[in-house]
Amino acid sequence: MDTLELLELIEKGEDSQTQFKERFGSIDSLAAEICAFSNSNGGNIIVGVSDDGEITGLDKEEIHKLNEWVSSTCSQKIDPQVNVVNGGLKVSNYGGAEMSTCQSLS
């Protein structure tokens, strides 16, 4: 997904396929969100965006921590494992992360 596609997705707002999160407070809350998407038809979790679509962004440290959490969550906290495509995108002066969660195969 490129920046323009991300901005269009944010402009459409949240729905059953797209959720916005400013931040995740714990690895368990991230795991719960990924599980919810993998048990449906998959979707997009966009981090660094408030529920009302305001881009709040993430700093480099937060993006690094989120990447570690995604990796740990998918390999250790969810069984069967879930495939998540994690991408960092920069929108204006804001960093952010977009995750596409695939539907679980089991």
N, C-alpha and C positions, 0 to 999 in steps of 0.2 A: 504494500500500500504506500503510495506517495503522499506528500504533504497535502496536496489539493484534495485527494480522495478522503484523507482523514478529516480535513476541515468540513467537507460535505457531509460526512458521517456524523460529525459533532453537531452540525447545523440541523440535521434531521431529528436529533434528540434520542433519548433512550427508548428501547423497545425490547421485545423478547430476544432479539439477536444481538443487541448492543447495550452494554452497561458502562457508565462512567464511574470512576473512583478517583477521588483526590489523592488518596494514599491508602495503603493497607497497613493497619495497626499491628498485624501479626501474620506469621506464616500460615496459621490455621485459618484465618479469614480469607486469605488468598486461595488456600486449598479448597475451601467451601465454595467459593465463587467459580473456580475452575471445574470442580465436580458438578456444580449445577448446570453449567454449559455443556459439559461432556455427556451428561445424562439426558440432554435434550438434543437439539440438532446442531450444537456448536454455536459459535458466535464470536463477538469481539468484546474484549474488556479493554477500555481505554483509561489509562492511569495518568493522572495529572489534569483531570477535568472534573469539575464539580457536577452535581446532579442536574443543575440548571444549564449546563453547557459552557460555563465559564472556564477558560483555560487557565489553570493555576500553575501548571508546570511542576517539574521535579528537577532538583539539582543533580549534578553528576554522582554524588555519593548515594542519593536515593535511587537513581537508576541502577547503579552498580548493585546495591542491596537487593532491589527488586529482581534483577537478573539472577542473582544467587538463589533467592527464594523460589523463583519459577523453576529453576533447575532442580532444587531440592524437593520441591512439592511434587513435581512430575515423576521423579524417580523414587521417592521414599514415602510420600504421604498418600498417594492415590494408587489403588490397586483395583483393576489392572491399570497400568501406566497410560497416561493420556499424552497425545502429541499436541504441543503448544508451540506455535510460531511466535516468537517474541521479537519485536522490532522497536528500536529507539528512533524517534523522529523529533526534529526540531521545528517548532512553529514560532516564527518571529524570534523573540528572545527567550522562549520557553522550551525546556526539554520535556519530553514526555515518553510514554511507552504505550505501545499498542500490542495486544496479544490476541491472536486468533486461536480459539480452542476448537478442536475437532470433536465430533461426536465419538463417544466411546464405542469400541467394537464389540464389547461384551454386553 
